[in-house]
Amino acid sequence: MIDDDELLNEFLVESLENLDRLDQDFVDLEREPTSREILASIFRTVHTIKGTSGFLGFDKLESVTHVGENLLGKLRDGELLVNGAITSTLLRMVDAVRQILGSIESRRTEGDGDYTELIAELTRVQQTD
């Protein structure tokens, strides 16, 4: 975990702005589920949060976004198609990211939430067999 308040605050502001963009991207994706542009935008947002959280030592956040990024990469690359189960799981991931960021903002820790089940579900929905 990081002690530099300025860097941490920048990360929080940027991440929360990115999540707001994600909300709109998911609305757009519902209208255009095959749009590679929208999927690429969602992927980049999650990738950015993942990379920065890893750099700052937020392991839970990095783990959740890492597996979400893998799923989004398969969607973006056309290996998987968006469906209801995938969308629901991705929205649960976004909720978890918001929860973790909220904890970081208020307590400067990732909190004690357990995201093992979510990570397993994000992994399960990307299985193609």
C-alpha positions in Angstrom: 0.0 0.0 0.0 1.1 3.6 -0.7 1.7 6.4 1.7 1.9 9.3 -0.8 -1.5 11.0 -0.4 -1.2 13.1 -3.5 -0.5 10.1 -5.8 -3.3 8.1 -4.1 -5.8 11.0 -4.4 -4.9 11.3 -8.2 -5.5 7.6 -8.6 -8.8 7.7 -6.8 -10.0 10.7 -8.9 -8.9 9.1 -12.1 -10.4 5.7 -11.3 -13.7 7.2 -10.2 -13.9 9.2 -13.4 -13.1 6.1 -15.4 -15.9 4.2 -13.6 -18.4 6.9 -14.6 -17.3 6.5 -18.2 -17.7 2.7 -17.8 -21.3 3.2 -16.7 -22.0 5.0 -20.0 -20.0 2.4 -22.0 -22.1 -0.4 -20.5 -25.3 1.4 -21.5 -23.9 1.8 -25.0 -22.8 -1.9 -25.1 -26.4 -2.9 -24.3 -27.5 -1.2 -27.5 -24.5 -2.4 -29.5 -23.3 -5.7 -28.0 -20.9 -6.5 -30.9 -19.2 -3.0 -30.9 -15.5 -3.6 -30.8 -15.0 0.1 -30.1 -17.1 0.1 -27.0 -15.5 -3.2 -25.8 -12.0 -1.7 -26.4 -13.0 1.4 -24.4 -14.2 -0.8 -21.5 -11.0 -2.9 -21.7 -8.7 0.2 -21.6 -10.5 1.6 -18.6 -10.2 -1.7 -16.6 -6.6 -2.1 -17.9 -5.7 1.4 -16.5 -7.2 0.7 -13.1 -5.5 -2.7 -13.0 -2.1 -1.3 -13.9 -2.2 1.6 -11.5 -3.6 -0.5 -8.6 -0.8 -3.0 -9.1 1.8 -0.2 -9.1 0.3 1.2 -5.9 0.2 -2.3 -4.2 -3.6 -2.8 -4.1 -3.6 -6.5 -4.6 -7.3 -7.2 -4.3 -8.1 -4.5 -6.8 -5.5 -5.7 -9.1 -6.7 -9.3 -8.9 -10.3 -8.4 -9.6 -9.5 -6.1 -12.5 -6.9 -8.6 -13.9 -9.4 -11.4 -14.5 -11.9 -8.8 -15.7 -9.4 -7.5 -18.2 -8.8 -11.1 -19.5 -12.5 -11.5 -20.1 -12.8 -8.1 -21.8 -9.8 -9.0 -24.0 -11.6 -12.1 -25.3 -14.8 -10.1 -25.9 -12.9 -7.3 -27.7 -11.0 -9.8 -29.8 -14.2 -11.7 -30.8 -13.3 -14.9 -29.0 -16.4 -14.5 -26.9 -19.8 -12.8 -27.5 -21.5 -10.6 -25.0 -24.4 -12.3 -23.3 -26.5 -11.7 -20.2 -24.3 -13.8 -17.9 -21.1 -12.0 -19.0 -22.7 -8.6 -18.7 -24.0 -9.3 -15.2 -20.6 -10.6 -14.1 -18.8 -7.6 -15.5 -21.3 -5.3 -13.8 -20.6 -7.2 -10.5 -16.9 -6.5 -11.2 -17.5 -2.8 -11.6 -19.5 -2.8 -8.3 -16.6 -4.6 -6.6 -14.1 -2.0 -8.0 -16.3 0.8 -6.7 -16.5 -0.9 -3.3 -12.7 -1.3 -3.1 -12.1 2.2 -4.2 -14.6 3.5 -1.7 -12.7 1.7 1.1 -9.3 3.0 -0.2 -10.8 6.5 -0.2 -12.3 6.4 3.3 -9.9 4.1 5.1 -6.8 4.0 2.9 -7.0 0.2 2.7 -8.8 -2.1 0.3 -11.1 -3.3 3.1 -11.8 -6.9 4.1 -14.1 -7.9 1.3 -13.6 -11.3 -0.2 -13.8 -11.3 -4.0 -12.8 -15.0 -4.5 -16.3 -15.9 -5.8 -16.4 -13.0 -8.2 -13.0 -13.9 -9.6 -14.1 -17.5 -10.1 -17.2 -16.3 -11.9 -15.2 -13.9 -14.1 -13.0 -16.9 -15.0 -15.9 -19.3 -15.5 -17.8 -17.1 -18.0 -14.7 -16.9 -20.2 -14.6 -20.6 -20.7 -15.5 -21.4 -24.3 -16.1 -25.2 -24.0 
